[in-house]
Every structure is written in C-alpha cells, then in structure tokens.
Amino acid sequence: MTEDVLYTSDLHGSESHYRQTLEWARRVGARAILLGGDLAPHGSIDEQATFYTSFFLPLFRSYFEENGAADVWWIMGNDDWAANVPLLERAGLGRLRHAHGRVCAFLDGWSLAGSAFVPASPFALKDWERWEDGLGPSTRRDGFRSSAQGGSLPFSFVGRERSEAIAAEFATIGRQWPEDPSRVICMFHGPPYGTALDQLHGNVHVGSRETRRFLEERRPPLSLHGHIHESPHVSGRFSDRVNETVCVNPGQDPRQPLKAVTFRMSDPAGTLRHTVMGTAP
C-alpha cells in the first residue's frame, strides 16, 4: 500500500502516538506528514517547551535522516502555548514546516492552507481562540494568553469580540488563495459546525460556523480537522461533506492505537483511509 500523505491530529504529547505516526508513514511510503494541532501535552509554557526540546525535535531530527523520510507540515492547536512557536521555527529543521495563517506550496503543485484557530471555548488557554457569533453559554470569555517573552497574561474577549473575530483570520487566508481552488487542501484545527466531525457526547455540535462558511465559499476538495477527539466515535464517521468539500476528523484517544488518515494526491478526497475505521463511506 502506497499513500502520499498521512494526516493526524491531537497527539497531545503522546510519545507512543508520535512513534506510531512515523511507523505508519514508513509503512505507507508517505511523502508528507500533516500534524493538525494539539502537539504538546497539557501543561505550562515551560513544560511544553521541554517536550519539544527533549522529544519532539529530536524525534523528527532523527527521522529526517532516514532514506525516504516524509516532509512534515504542522499547526498548533488550542491546547498548545503559542509562545513556543519560535522554538520550533528556529530549530533548524527545514523539513518541519509551520503552516498556520498561510497558504503553503504542497506536493505535486497543490497548496496547503493552515489555521490553528478555533472558536472561544470553556477552556482557559486563549492563544488560538477567536470569537464568532452563536457560541454556547459554556463559552469562557476570560483566560490567559502567552506573551512573546514566554510568560502568560490575563486575557478577556469582553469588548474585543469584533477585533478578535475568527472571520478576520480566515480573511487573511482568503487573500492568499490560489487561482485554482481545485488544488487546495485545508488543515484547520477546528471542524466545521453541524457535521459528523464536531459532535460531543449527546450529539451536541460545537464546531465553527465561520469555518463552515469559509469552506462553503472557497470550496476546496479536502479539509482536514481535529479538536473534537470523540466526534468520530459519537457520529460513527470520520468524514463528511460541506457542499463539495470533503471534511475529515480522524479523532484521537490516548488509550487506543493512533487514529490517522492517509490519502493519495491523485485523488485526495476519493482515496481516504482511516488507520482504524477503514475507507471513508
């Protein structure tokens, strides 16, 4: 079995899942590995920095020395402190490519659009959260953001809903959109609202309306997501459609084998295969 791309998300610092990611990449002959956010274990800025320097970067430094190693594109997620982005970008690993907030050149003339942002949540870490209308009553408006100096500072969305809108972040990506939208893959940490990919237990949808609106407008053939770990278990599906766009959330569970998706660039949306759930319906 040969696949061009391996996508996974929400590894949350699991050394076992990272090693399984590389094993799957070797097994399928992947040319690209996509990491869709929530890279580090839950913890402080310094604790996450220690994870990157002691495990994450050495793991990929060693992997890139292998014959046939895939290139890696990554974004952070809502549980990752943004203060550590420079640590990864300055690590000297040119094949470890940050995709957040930009449209990058990808395999075979395709483009990759990346965004770590999710709608404001009940959690306290607000680095990668932005505001959108329609959020539920459990949404927490206050919390903390990391500073460029490495510390954390109190933050509140109150009075900043317009200036902190997630729609503005998607507009930045939209301005970089290539002329041919049929050759764009999106990697957005938060899934679109009202799909099989954003469901909590009880079938409650908690995805992003602005992500859905962006996909409806831009119509890429494939969009990769994560964030809601249990959604594929709740819905019974790891893929869904938003108009013409096939959307994916592989899910994740630290107690189970790696959940990831592979596909071929000749037909990304039509060749999806889940490492646990098999082919897409």
Helices and strands as residue ranges (DSSP letters): E 5-8, H 15-28, E 32-35, H 45-51, I 52-56, H 57-63, E 71-74, G 82-84, H 85-89, E 96-98, E 102-105, G 107-109, E 111-115, E 118-119, E 129-130, E 142-146, E 152-156, H 166-174, G 181-183, E 184-188, E 199-200, E 204-205, H 209-218, E 222-224, H 231-235, E 239-242, E 245-248, E 260-263, G 268-270, E 273-274, E 278-279
